[in-house]
């Protein structure tokens, strides 16, 4: 019998998985899997669980927010473990699931996890670590992990907006040397992100419309330090209107990029704190993640015909 490890965060979202757990497991068993269930107990518990049991399972399925998915994917990447991953999103934003058209309905997502097609998409290597869809620094990047879980449960995406509003008038900037495949930029930035997603923080389209998940390229957005309150307002309006190609921003694609600064800058990876770094090297690891998606979604997502992976 095939073996499935189901890791879930019981505190993600409004704890919806607790009321649907039996239905979800029933889907797994009916698909022919022997199921091991593991509720996470603390930060990075999912990562520890995956690393402790290398190559014991035919399928990994996780349920939680983007942070839970990040831990499972990081564990698999560190092991060099070639196993498909199913995802049942129960977080507040669920940017990656939204991008891959994985539904919020847990039973429907469970069906995709066991009956879908493994789609080989890119992930990022961040120095010696990994991220699934975003690495970022600067203003607002601490919102996702600084926002109280109870606020997320009650207000959902609006909790991020409320927490972010507190930071508008306390904007730090960083002098950074950015080297990428297209050249070098030396400038002062209030924000920077390297992404492989169609939405960030629940907002669609602020990165660009033509995002391809398996092309070996990241979308990069860097926002310059505003010289006055008027420029700050222009930046906020541009982001809200999804106009990223203004004179106050740099936007480009690259498969490799480095950031060097005189001071250690706090980073976030997939909505979780990623440490303070004065040098960061990010490399696109093309098609390193096998994520289960619907067959119709698979056809839309593939950038070429060599993406098919056999389970």
N, C-alpha and C positions, 0 to 999 in steps of 0.2 A: 504494500500500500504506500502511496505517495505521502510524504510528510509535509505539513504546513505549520509554520510558526506564526501565531497571531499576537502581535505586540500592540497594546493600546494604552493611551493616556486617559485614565478615568476622569481627569479634571479638565480636559480640553472642552472648549465651547461651553455648553450648558450640561455637560455630562450625558449627552444623548445616547452614547454607546451603551450606557448601563441598562437602558430600557429596551435596547434592540439586540443585546448580546446573544441571546438564545437564537434569535432569527438569523443573525449573521453566521454563527457557528453551524447552524443547520444547513445553510447554503454551502459552506465549506465541506461538510461531511457528505452531503448528497453529491458533491462533485468528485468524491472518491478519495478524500484526504483524511489522514489521521492528524488530528489537530492538537497542538500544544498552545495553551493560552497564557499570556504573560501581561499583567497590568503593571505599568511602570510605577515606580515608587518615588523617584526623584529625578533631578536634572541629569542627563546623560545615562540614565539607566537603560534606555533602549540600545544605546551604543554598546554598553557593557555586555548586555545580553547577546547581541549579535556576534561580538568578537569572541565571547566565551564558547560559542557553539559553531565553529566554522564548518561549513559543508555538511551539516546534519540534515538540511531541509531541501525540498524540491521547490518550495515557494515561500517567500516571506510576505506577510501582509501586516501593515501597520495602520493604526487609526489614531488621529490626533491632529494637531496643527502642523504648520510647516516645520516647526522645530523637531517634532517627533519623526517626520519623514527624513529630515536632515540627519538625525542620529543614525537611523537605519541605513541610509545610503552611505554615510561616512564609514560605518562599520564594514559594509560590503566592499567599499572601495579600498579601504586599508588592507583587507584580506585578499584583494584580487579575486573575489568570489563571484563567479559567473552564475547568478541566480536571479530570476525575475522577482519584481516587487509589486505587490498590489497595495493600493492606497485608499483608505476610507476617510475622507476629510471631515473633521469635526472642529476645526479651529475657527477663529474669528474672520480671517481674511481668505485663507486657502487659495493664494494666488496661483500656485503651481497646478493644483487640481482644476481650477477654473481654466487655465491655459490648455490643459489636456482634456477638457470636457468630461471630467470625472464628476458625477453628480453628488450632491449633498445627501441624497437619500441613501442611508447606510446599506440597506438590503440591495439596492440597485448597484451600488459601488462594489459590494461583496460579489455580486454576480459577475461583474467585469473582472474582478481580481482572479477568479477561478476559470472563467470562460472566455476572457478577452484575448487579445494578442499582445505579446511583449514588444513594445516599441523601444528601440534603441536610441536614446537621446543623449545629448551632451550634458556633462556636469563640469564644475570648475574645481581645479586644484588651487588652493590658497596657501602658499608656502608649503608646509608639510601636511596641510589638512584639506578638507573638501567642502564644497557647498553645492546645493542642488540648482538654485535659480537666481540668487542675488548675493552679492557682497557689496557693502556700502560703508561710507564714512560721512561724518558731518551732521548738519542740522537734521533733526527728526529721526535719525537712524536708531536712536535708543528708545524710541516711542514703543516699539513692539514688545521689548523685554522689560521696560520700566512701567508699562501700564499694568495696573493691578488685575489679577485674574478674575476677581469678582466683577470688576467693571467690564471686562471683555464679555463675561457671561451675560451680563444684563444688557449692555448697550451694543455688543457686537462691534462692527466696523466703526461705528460712531465713537466708541471709546478711544480709538486711535486718533481720531480727529480732535477730540476734546483734549487729550493729552498733548498732542502736537501743537495746539494753539498756545499752550503755555510757553513754548520755546521761540515764538516768532520774534520777540524783542530781546532775545538773549542768544544771538547768533555768533558762534565762534568760526574763525577762518584758519586755514592751514596753507602754508607755502609748500607746494608739492612739485616735484619733477616727475612727469609722467612720460614713460617710454613705451611705445607700442609699435606695431608693425608698419604704421604709416608715418612715424616720426617721433619727435620729442616736444613736450609742452612744459614750460616753466610758468606757473601762475599761482595765484592765491584763490583757494576754493572754499566755499561754505558747504559743499555737498558733492559727492561723487558716487556713482553706482555702476557696477558691472553686472549685467543681467542676461538671463535667458528665459524670459517670461513675457506674456502679453499684458500682465497687470502687476502692479506693485502697490502693496498696502490697500488692496481692494479697488484701486483706480485703474481703469482700462485705458490703453492707448497713449499713456504718457511717454512710452519708450519709442513707439513707432508701430506702424501697422503691419509691416512685412517681417515679422519675427519667425525665424525657422529654427526648430529645436535640435536639429541634427546636422547642421551645416559646418560645425567646427568654429563658429564665430559667436562672440558675445556682442551685445549692444552696450555701449558705454555712454554715460551722460555725466558731464562735469559742469557744475554751476560756479561761475566766478563770484568773488566777493563783491557785493553791491557797494557802490561808492556813496550812496545816500539812500534815505527811505523811499524815494521814488523808484530807484532801481530795484530795491527789495520788493516793492509792490508789483513792479513789472514781472519779476521772476515768479511770484506767487500767482499772478494772473495767467502768465504763460503756461504754468504747470496745470492749473485748473482748466484752462482751455485746450490743453494737450498740444501746445505749440512749443516744441522743444528746440527748434532751429532759430533761436534768437541770438542777438549779438552777445548776450550774457552767458551763453552756454557753449560747450563743445559737445558734439555728438558724432560718434563714429562706430565702426565695427572692427573687431580684431580677435585673433585667436590667442594672443599673448600680450600681457601688459604688466608693467611694474610701476610702483609708486614709491618714491623716496622723499623723506622729509627730515628736517632737523630735530623734530620732536616726535614722540610716540603718539600716534593717532588712534583713538578707539574705533574699532570696526564692528560691524554686525554681519553675520552670515545666516541667511534664511530666517531672519527675525530674532536670532539669539546673539548674545554678546560673543564677539569673535576675537577679543583680546586687543591690547594696545601694541601698535607696531610702527616702527620708523621706516621699515622697508617691507613691501608686500609684492610678491610675484604671483600673478594669476595666469594659469594656463588652461585653455579649453581642452578637456579630455573627451574627445569626440566619441559619441555613442557608447559611453562607458556604463550608462544606466539602462537597465531593461525595466520599463514601467508598464504595467498592464493597462490597456486601453480598449475601448470598443472597436470592433472591426471597421466600422464606418469612419471613426476618428483616425484610426491607423492610416487609412488610405489618404486622408486629408493632410496628415502630418508629415508623411514621408517625403523627403526632398529628393530621393532617388530610389530605385528598385532594389538596391542591395541591403535594405534595412531589415528584411525579414529574418527573424530569429526563431529557431525551432526550440520549443520547450522540451 
